[in-house]
C-alpha cells in the first residue's frame, strides 16, 4: 500500500474542497434558477446559524492571511498568492489546503538539500 505524504494529502484536500465548494454554488444556482450573487449572500445570512458559520469562516480566512504572509517570507514560497485569491474565489476550504500544499513542497525541497 503506498504511503500518503503530507504534500499529497494537502493536494487531495484542496481538490476535494474545490469540487465541493463549486458543487454547492452550482447546486444553489440550479435550485434558485438565479446567478444573482446578492440573493445568494442574503440567503447565507438567513438565520443565526448561517450567520455564525459565515463569521466562523471569515475569522478562519482572516487568521490564515497573517500566517500565509509570515510563512511565505520565512520559506520564500512561490505562487502563494493563488491561495489568497482562492479565499475569495472558492473559500477557505480550498485556500488553506492549497497554501499548506505549496508550503509542504518548499519544506520537502529544503529537506532534500540538507
C-alpha positions in Angstrom: 0.0 0.0 0.0 1.5 3.4 -1.0 2.4 5.8 1.8 0.5 9.1 1.7 2.7 12.1 2.1 1.6 15.3 3.7 2.1 17.0 0.3 -0.3 14.6 -1.4 -2.8 14.8 1.4 -2.9 18.6 1.2 -3.3 18.3 -2.6 -6.2 15.8 -2.2 -8.0 18.0 0.4 -7.5 21.1 -2.0 -9.1 19.2 -4.9 -12.0 17.9 -2.7 -12.6 21.4 -1.3 -12.6 23.0 -4.7 -15.0 20.4 -6.0 -17.4 20.6 -3.1 -17.4 24.4 -2.9 -18.2 24.7 -6.6 -20.8 21.9 -6.4 -22.7 23.8 -3.7 -22.6 27.1 -5.6 -23.7 25.3 -8.8 -26.5 23.5 -7.0 -27.7 26.7 -5.5 -27.7 28.4 -8.9 -29.7 25.5 -10.3 -32.1 25.4 -7.4 -32.8 29.1 -7.4 -32.5 29.4 -11.2 -30.6 32.6 -10.5 -27.0 33.8 -10.7 -27.7 36.8 -8.5 -24.8 36.8 -6.0 -26.6 39.4 -3.8 -29.5 37.0 -3.4 -27.1 34.1 -2.6 -25.4 36.3 0.1 -28.7 37.3 1.6 -29.6 33.6 1.9 -26.3 32.8 3.5 -27.2 35.1 6.5 -30.8 33.8 6.7 -30.7 32.9 10.4 -28.3 32.9 13.3 -26.7 29.6 12.4 -25.9 30.7 8.9 -24.5 34.0 10.3 -22.4 32.0 12.8 -21.0 29.9 10.1 -20.2 32.9 8.0 -18.4 34.6 10.8 -16.5 31.4 11.6 -15.3 31.1 8.0 -14.5 34.8 7.8 -12.4 34.5 11.0 -10.6 31.5 9.6 -9.8 33.4 6.4 -8.6 36.5 8.4 -6.5 34.3 10.7 -5.0 32.5 7.7 -3.7 35.7 6.0 -1.0 36.6 8.6 0.1 33.0 8.8 0.5 32.9 5.0 2.5 36.1 4.9 4.8 35.1 7.7 5.4 31.6 6.3 5.9 32.9 2.7 8.6 35.3 3.9 10.2 32.7 6.1 10.3 29.9 3.4 10.2 32.1 0.3 7.2 30.2 -1.1 6.4 30.9 -4.8 2.9 31.4 -6.1 1.4 31.7 -2.6 -0.9 34.5 -3.8 -3.0 31.9 -5.5 -4.1 30.6 -2.2 -5.1 34.1 -1.1 -7.1 34.5 -4.3 -8.9 31.2 -3.6 -10.3 32.7 -0.3 -12.4 35.0 -2.5 -12.9 32.7 -5.5 -13.7 29.3 -3.8 -13.4 29.7 0.0 -11.0 28.8 2.9 -11.7 25.1 2.3 -9.6 25.5 -0.8 -7.3 28.3 0.2 -5.8 26.8 3.3 -5.1 23.3 2.0 -3.6 24.9 -1.2 -1.2 27.0 0.8 -0.3 24.0 3.0 0.4 22.1 -0.2 2.7 24.8 -1.5 4.4 25.1 1.9 5.0 21.4 2.1 6.6 21.4 -1.4 9.0 24.0 -0.2 9.7 22.1 3.1 10.3 18.9 1.2 12.7 20.6 -1.2 14.6 22.1 1.8 14.8 18.6 3.3 16.4 17.1 0.2 19.0 19.8 0.1 20.2 19.1 3.7 
